[in-house]
Amino acid sequence: MTAETRRPAPDALSDPELACPVSPVVDIVFSRWTTPVLWSLHTFGCQRFVQLERRIKGITPKVLTQRLRQLERDGLVVRTYHPEVPPRVEYEISDLGATLAPLFAHLADWSAGHLDHVEAARRRYDDAGSPRP
């Protein structure tokens, strides 16, 4: 590969999506609470709101509601309302959301193989003190 083929196109310098075409996906899938919600629905299947809330430590009901609504809007989660007394609502990962499973599996593998290296690098950095300008 030559230096010319590695240079970004002029448009890529002004448009972040052209500079990094995965940016929109990262924005959708890897926000703070999205990944734990999708992981839980993929791993444990269809769940009610309270079940998700219990599984995802630290998430507030307000934030969980926001995340579920956004994931439903993005087509990654399906919300099913059951008109019973009392009403019951269940959430499950959609077919589209399930296509992210290989990505999550790769990230889990990477984490298992490399997270200890990241932690060691952080300790070395912190022990040396932050770099000075």
N, C-alpha and C positions, 0 to 999 in steps of 0.2 A: 504494500500500500504506500503510495507516495504522499508527501506532505500536502499536495494539492487536494487529494481525495479525502484527506482527514479534516480539512478546513470546513467550517460550517458555511452554508450558503449565506449570502448577504441578508436574506429575509430572516434567517434563523437568529441573527444577532438582535433583531428587534422583536421577534415573536417567540416567547418562551416555549410554546408548544412545538414549534419547528426545531428549536434548539434541543429540546428533550421531549420526544414524542410520547413518553410514558407519564409525563407530568399530569395530564388529566386523570389517568388511572390512579396514580398515587393520591391525588386529591379526593377521588371517590372512595377508594378502598382503605386507605391507610390513615384516615383521620383518627383522633384519639380513641374513640369508643367503637368505631365501625368494625375494626378487626375482631375485637372480642365478641361482638354480637354475631357476626358472620361465623366465626369459629364455633361458638356455642350452638348455633342453629345447625351448622353442618355436622358437628360431632354428636349432639344429643337429639337432633330431629325437632319435630314440631313442639313448640313450647308456649305456655301462657306467659303473660307479662311478668307475673310474680316469680315464675321459675327463672326467667332470664335475669331478673333483678337479683335474685339470690346467687346465681352462678357467676355474675359479673361483679366482683367486689369493688366497691367504691363508686359505682355509677349511681347517680341520683335518678329518681323517677322522671323528673323533667327532662334530663339529658337522654335517658333511655327512650322516652316518648319521641323526642326530636330525632334521634338516630333511626328509630324504627320507621318513622314517617319518611325520612330522607331515603332510607334503603328501599322502602316500598315505592317511592317516587322514581328511584333509579332502576327499579325492576329487579333488585337483588333479593328482596324479601316479599313473601305473600302474606297478607293479613286476611284471616278468615273470621267473619263474625257469625256466631251461632245465636239466633234469636230464641233463647231459652229464658227461663226464669231461675236464677239470675242469668243475664246475658253472659256469653263466654266468647272470648277473642283468643285466637291462636295465631302464632307466627311461625313460618317455616321458610327455609331458604328456597329461592326459586330455582328453576332450571338454569337460568342465567347465572345466578349466584353460585350454584354448584360447580360451574365451570372454573371458578377460582380455586377449587380444591387442590389442583396440582401446584398452583403458585404457593399456596399456604404450606403444602407438603415440602416444597423446595426450601421455603424460608425456615421451616422447622428443622430440616436437615442442616441448613447452613448455620442456624443458631446452635444446634448440638455440636457441630464441628468447629465453630469459630468464636462463639460468644466468650469463651474463656480467654482467647487471644485479645479480644476487645477489652475485657476487664483488666488484663495484664498491661496493655498499652495505656489504659487510663491511669492505672496505679503509677506506672513509670512517669507519665506526663505530670501527674499531680505531685509526685515525689520530687521532681526536678523543678517544680514551680512553673507557672505559666510563662510562655516566651514573652520577651520584651521587644517593643518596636525598635 
